[in-house]
Amino acid sequence: MSTIDPRRLLAPALEQARLGEAAGGVPIGAALCTVDGELLGSGHNRRVQDGDPSMHAETSAFRAAGRRPHYRDTIMVTTLSPCWYCSGLVRQFGIPRVVIGEASTFHGGHDWLAEHGVEITVLDDPTCTALMTRFIAEHPELWFEDIGVEADS
């Protein structure tokens, strides 16, 4: 990874997670940055707000960044380990690095990404963990819907 402090890269993603929660949605945020730290796009999970099951935080940030000829000079930053859907986006477009705020409340597809050559940095950020822990406790039905699991499973 570049010499950019990955915790600095987390700031816009965390801001987006808070915006998502304030709007009544799932508090997951993401940002797509260059390896030099330039913010290309950021977004948050908008499944509830948009009624769109595909609008995860990483998807929102990716769309906000706009079209590029390639993504080999980018870093996907997300407050939570990316699900399989978002991990697929990283692989599909060849994003070589992912910075993850936390993976303790949800361990998504980041091990699979690492197995396929994606550089993974898990920050174990206590703010990200507290945000998700509280949300899951307060809104389990919404959380289970978001990750595609029935609450009774």
Buried (B, 14 or more C-beta within 10 A) or exposed (E): EBEBEBEEBBBBBBBBBBBBBEEEBBBBBBBBBBBEBEBBBBBBBBBBBEEEEEBBBBBBBBEBBEEBEEBEBBBBBBBBBBBEBBBBBBBEBEBBBBBBBBBEBBEBBBEBBEEEEBEBBBBEBEBBBEBBBEBBEEBEEBBBBBBEEEEEE
